């Protein structure tokens, strides 16, 4: 019989112990060395019987699944194909998706005051403390930003952006970058709710010897109590200003000659003014950017010919002129990239349950997976990998075929790598081991 396929190869199965994701052993080793399982079993309640799973079984397996590229509870089933690798990692026990879902709902049960979610927060805090001690920074910029996770779950609420879902708030340290605090919120929660309490929570979670020296946020943080607290803590801040009546009056009062191009031909002009609110104890700067509108506003005949962007800040003019304040504040756009990585890279753009509490637990585990990945690539991997996304690292490191062998009482992983890549992998393992020993 003639060939009936496009290309001349045959498909057969094998019972050999093979793996398509041989590189997942390295981040798994890093997670274990940093003490994820120990922290989880310390802060989360154990099983109700001796036949149940320890909480670390659920958290660790979900973290591994998310780091490997899984995006839903059903994707855990795909790990069965990696049975040999899981035995190598001492993770042969795999709760089924229904058991995972039940555990998430128990952990997020509002009748317990979401105490289990608080426990996961303590796990996050413990991991961050161990990682921050080694990152080489003493001061940080805290970027606070909310992100919409759309969903049609039965308990999802409408957000101000017009879609249904959830609106988690995250405090990210720009220099590392690492999520210091995450707060899972319903979609209908006001974007400006609780920013002072959130800042204080971030402040309390930095290890001794570390301090937040700078703060950036959008207009949701434009609140008198928060601004006063930042001033009392001697934190330099820049917050997008609400263009209310008072701010518009300030803009209108800027003299024509005050508008200057930071660079000739850049296409926009910058000016600055001094402003105050009713409650803040001191005045602050307004750095104002204006650009000519490409066309008149068709629905507002009274609109000005310019579009304005205004940033309130406490930076002294001698340290940062207006255009530098605007540029520095624009760096908070990196927080959007962190949100993008968390959602598209770690599967948090779609939450798995119809229960808000269970989704809050799953989201926090996603934050843990993200936090561990940041620590892994910055502390264990080559320096050039620090800016690479999880998708790139999966392609370069995780998705490497290999064969698992046992010889003379030892496990050997034979991987499809060249000599240079093998040396790199061994160096990653060595650095991960050193970090684990020092924890």
N, C-alpha and C positions, 0 to 999 in steps of 0.2 A: 504494500500500500504506500502511496506517495505521501510526502510530508503534508500535514494539514495545519501547520502553524506558520505564523509570519517569520519567526526566527527559529533557528535549528537548535533548540534546547528542550530538555525534558524536565518535568516536575516530579520529585519524589520526596517522601518524608523520611525522617531519621529519628532514632531514639538517642542519639548522642546528646550530651549535655552542652548545648550551645547557647550563646546569648547574642542578641542584636544590640544590646545597650550595655556593653562591657564597661563603659566609662562611668556609669551611674554609681559604681562602687566607690569612686573617689569622693563625690559630694556626700554619699551615705556615710563614708568613713569620717568625713569632716563633721557631719551632724552628730554622729555618735561621740566623737572626741570632745565636742563642745558641750556635751551633757544634755542633749535634748530629752532623752528618755528619762534620765534621773530627775530633771526639773518637772517633767510632765507628771510622773508618778508621785512627786512630792506635793504638787499643788492641785491636782485633780483627784476626785474620790475614786477609790478602787472599785472593783466589781462587787456585785451583791452576793456572789457565791464563788466557790472555788473553781467553778466551770467557766466563769466569765473571763473576758479579756481585760488585762491591765490598760489604763487609759493611754499609756505610751504606745500600745499596739495600734490604736486608732490614729493617734496624732502622727506617729512616725510613718505609718504606711501612707496616710494622706499626703504628708509632706513629700515623700518619695514619689508618689504618683504625680503630684503637681510639678515637681522638678523634672520628672521624666517626660512631661508633656500631656499628661492626662487632664481632662477638663470637667469631668463629671464623675459621680459615684459609680456609674456603670463602667467607666474606663478602668476601674480596679480589676475587672475581669481579665483585661488584657495582660495583667501581670502574671497570670497563670502560665503564660508562654515562657516566662522567665523564671521558672521554678528553680532551676539550677543556680542562677545568680542570686535568687533570694535566699536559698540555703547557704550560699557562700557568705551573704551578709547577715546571717542569723535572723532572717525575717521570713521564714517559710510560712508562718501563721498569717493568713489573710482573711479578715472578716468579710463576709459577702456584702453587697451593696445595701440590702435591706437592714442588716445589722448596723452598718455604718449610719444609715439614715435614722434608725431608732436611737442610736447613741447621740447623734447631733441634736435630736429633739430633746432628749433628756438633759443634755448639757446646757441647752439654751432655754430650759423651762422657766418662764417668768414667775411661776409660783415659788421658786427658790431664790428670787431676786437676782437671777442669772449669776449665782455665785460661781458656777463653773466657768462662765465667761470671764469673770474676774480672775479665776485661777489661771486661765490661759494668758491673761494679761500679765500675771506674775511670771509665767514662763517666758513671755516676750521680753519683760524687763530684765530677767536674769540673763538671757542670751545677749541682749543689747549691752548690759554692763560688762560681760566678758569680752565682747567684741570692741567696745569703745575704749577699753583700757589699752588696746593694742593698735589703735588706728593712727597714732602720732599727732592728733589734734588736741588742743586745750580749749579753744573757743569755737563756737558753732553759729551758723545762721539757721534759724528755725523758719521753715516755710510751711505755712498752714493753708490747707486747701481742701475743699470738698469735691467729690466726684460722683457723678450719677451712674448708678448701675441699673439699667432698665430691666424690667421684668414684668411678666403678666401673671405673677403668682397671685393667689386669692387674697393675700393680705397686703399686697403692694399698694402704696398710696400715690396719688398724683403729686408730681413735683412742680416747682415754679418754672421749670424748663419745658413743661408741657407733656412730659411722659410719665408713665407709672414706674415705680421702682424704689430704690433705696439711695441714700445720700451719705455714705460714710465720710467722716472728717478725719484727715490724717495730718500729723505733724512730722515733717521730714527734715532731717539734718542734711543741709545742702552739701557739706564738705565730704560726707562719707560715701554715698548717700544712704541713709537708713531711716526707716519709719520708727520714730521714737514712741508715738502714741497713736492708736487708731480708735475711733469711736463710731460704731455702727449706728446709723440713724435711718428713720423712716423717710420716705421721699417727701412727705409733706411738712417736715420739720423746717422751721425758718432757717435760712442760711446763716443768719447772724446770731442764732441762739447759742448761749453757753461758751462764747469764745474766751472770756476771762478764766472760767473754770478749766477750759481745755489748756490754756497757756500755763496755768498753775500746775496742772497734771504733768505737762511736759517738763516744766522746771524741776519738779520733784524727782524726776526719773533720770537725771544726769548723774553719773557717778561723782564721787568726791574728787575735786581737782579739775572738773570740767565745768564750763559755764556757757550758757547761751548768751552771746554778745550782740546778736543781731536778729531782727524779726521782720519778716515780710509776709504780706497777705493781700487779698483783694478787699473790696469795700465792705464785705461782711464783717471784717474786724475793725471797722471805723467806729469804735465805741469809746466813750469817755473813760469808763472804768478801766478798760484794758490799757488805753494810752497812758493813764496816770500810773498804773502798775508797772508798765514798761519803763517809764521815766524814773520811778522809784528804784527799779532794779538796774538802772544805768545801761539799759539795752538800747542800741541804735535801731530805729525802726523806719520802715517805709510801707505805707498802706495806700492802696488806691482810694482816692477821695470820692465820696458821693457828690455828684454835680447838682446839689440842691440850690435853692434860691440864693443862699449866702455865698456859695462858691461861684455861682454864675456872676454874681455882682462883683466879686473879686476879679474874675477874668475880664469882665467888661471894663474894670478900672485900670487895667494894665496899660501904661502909655505905649503908643505905637513904636517909639524908639527902643523900648525894652525888648521887643521881639527880635531874636537873633538866630541865625543858622549856626549850629555847632560846627558844621563843616560846609564849606561853600558848595552849593548844588545838591545838598542832601535831600531837599524836597520838603523839609518841615522847619518850623521855628520853635524856639524855647524861650520861656521867660519864667520868672519866679516872683512870689509874693509871700507876705506873712499873713497868717490866718489863725483864728482860734474858734473853738466851739464853746458852748455854754458851760460845760462841766470841766474840761481839762484845766489843769492848774497853770499851764504855760502855753504861750503861742508856739506855732510850728510853721515850717516852710511848706509852701505849695510849689512844686515843680510842674510847670504847665507846658504841654506840647500841643501845637496846633498844626493841622494840615489842611490845605485847601480841599474842599469837597470836589470830587470829579464832576458832579452835576448837582443842581439845586434839589432840595428836598421836595418831592412832588406832593407830599401830604402835609407839609408845614411851611406855609408861605413866610412865616416869621423866623424861620431858622437862619442862623448865621451862615456866612459862606465858608466857615471853618468847622472842622471836627476837632474836639479837644480831648486830651487825655491828661488827667490830673493825679499827681501822687503827693500825698502828705508825708512828711518825714521830719525827723529830728536831727538829721545830719548837719553839722556846722558847714556853712558855705565855704570856709577855707579848706575843708577836707574834701568836699564833693560839690562842685558846681551843679547847677540844675540838670544839665544833660547827663552828667555822670550818675546822679541820683536816679534818673529815669532808666538809664542803662542797667544800673545795679538792680533796680526793682524788677526790670524785665527778666532778669535771670531766674525769677521765681517760676518762669515758664518751664524750667527744668522739672518742677514739681509735677507739671502735667505729664512729662515724660515718665516720671515715676509711676503715676497713676496708669498710664498706658501700658507700661511694662507689667504692672500688677494684674491688670485686667486681661490684656491680650496674651501676655507671656505666661501667666500663671492661672489662666482660666477663670478669673474673678469677674469677667464681664457678664456671666450668667450664673446665678446662684441656684443650687440644686433642689431646694425644698420649698414647700408651700407654707412653711412656718418661719416667721421672722426671727425668732430666737435661734432656731437651727441654722439659719442663714448667717446670723451674726457669728456663730461659732465657726462655721466653715470659712467665713471671710477672715477671721482672725488666724485660722490655721494657714490660709493663703498668705497672710502677712508674715507669719513665721517662716514659711517656705521662701518667700522673697528676701527676708532678713538674712537667713542662712546662706542663700545664694550670693548676696552682696558680700557677706563675710568671706565666703569661700573664694570668690574670684579676686578679692582685694588682698586677702591675707595668705592664701595658699597658692594661687595661680600666678603665672608670669605677669609682670607689671603692665604689659601691653594689653592684657585682657580686661583691665579695670573698667573700660568704657563699653565693653561688649555686652550685648543683650543675652538673655537666656536662650533665645532661638539660635544665636550664633554659637554659644557654648555647647548647646546640645549637638549641633552639627559637627563641631570640632572635637568634642570630648566624649559626650554621652553615647552617641550613635556610632559605636565602633563594635564590629563583630568580633566574637572571640569564642574560645573553646575552654571549658572547665575540666581540669584533670586532677586526679589525686595520685600522688607519688611519694612514697616513703613517709606516709603520714601527713603530708602537706598538700594544700590546695594550690594548684598552679593555674593561672589565667593566661592563656595564649591569645594574644590580640593581633589584629591585622594593623600593625603600625611599623613605621620605619624607625631606624635607630634614634634619630633626633627626637621624634615624638615620644618614644619609650623613655628616653632620658628625662624629658619634660614631665611625663607622668610620674616617674619615680621621685622627682624633685617635689611635685605637688604632694605626694603621699608623705614625704619627709617633713615638709612644712606643716601639714595637717597634724602629723603625729606630735611635733614639737608644740603646737598650739594646744593640743589635747592634754599633754603632760603638764603644761603651765596653767591649765584651768583650775 
